[in-house]
Amino acid sequence: MPSQETLSDHDWIVRFSARLHARWPTVLRVQRDETAAELALQPHWRCLEPEDAAVCWLRQGIPDHEDVPF
């Protein structure tokens, strides 16, 4: 796999979108691609491998079991 320095924006977006599809198959491709393109502009996400970024992005708003008071 290429390093982040050589990974093109297009490839990052395609891989991110593919991971979103694997985890979130009901969302239309155009919506996944738009999300990926928006996040690819943000250094916080772009510095991650696209697959890792997708998983982290999807986990936002989903509390970890340790965060839920019982």
N, C-alpha and C positions, 0 to 999 in steps of 0.2 A: 504494500500500500504506500502511496506517496506521502511524504511529510506534509504538514500543513502549509509550509512555505511554497510547495509546488502544486498543491491541490487547487485547481481553478475554482472560481466562484460557481461556475456551472456544475462541476462535478460535486462540490460540497452540497449544493442545493438538491441535485438529483439523489444523492445518497441520503441526505436528511429526509427528503420527501418519501423515499422508499422505506426508511425506518418508521416514519409516521404511519405509512400504510400498513406495515406489519403489525403495529400496535393499535391502530385506529382506522380499520378498513372501511368504515362507513362514511368517512370524509372524502369529498370529491378531490381528484388529483389537482385541479386548478387551485383549490383552497390550500391543499398541502404545499404546493409549489410556491404560492404567494407567502405563506407563513415562513417557509424555508428561506425565501429571498429576503424577507424583512429581517429575519434573525441573522442571516449571513452578513448583514451590514453592521451588526453589533459585535465589537471585539470580544465581549464576554462569551458569546456563543461560538464565534468563528475560530477562536483559539482551540476549541475542542474538536475531536473527530466528529464528523456529522452524526454518526450513529449514537455516540455518547451524548451529544447535544440534544438530539431528539428525545432520548429517554429522560434526560434531566428536565427538559422543557415540559414534557408530559407530566412529570412528577410534581410540578409546581401546583400548589393548591390542593394536593392530595396529602393530607397529614400522615406522617409516619405514625405507627402504632404507639410510639413513645410520646407523641405530641397530643394524643387524645386522652383527656381526663376521664377516669372511670370512677 
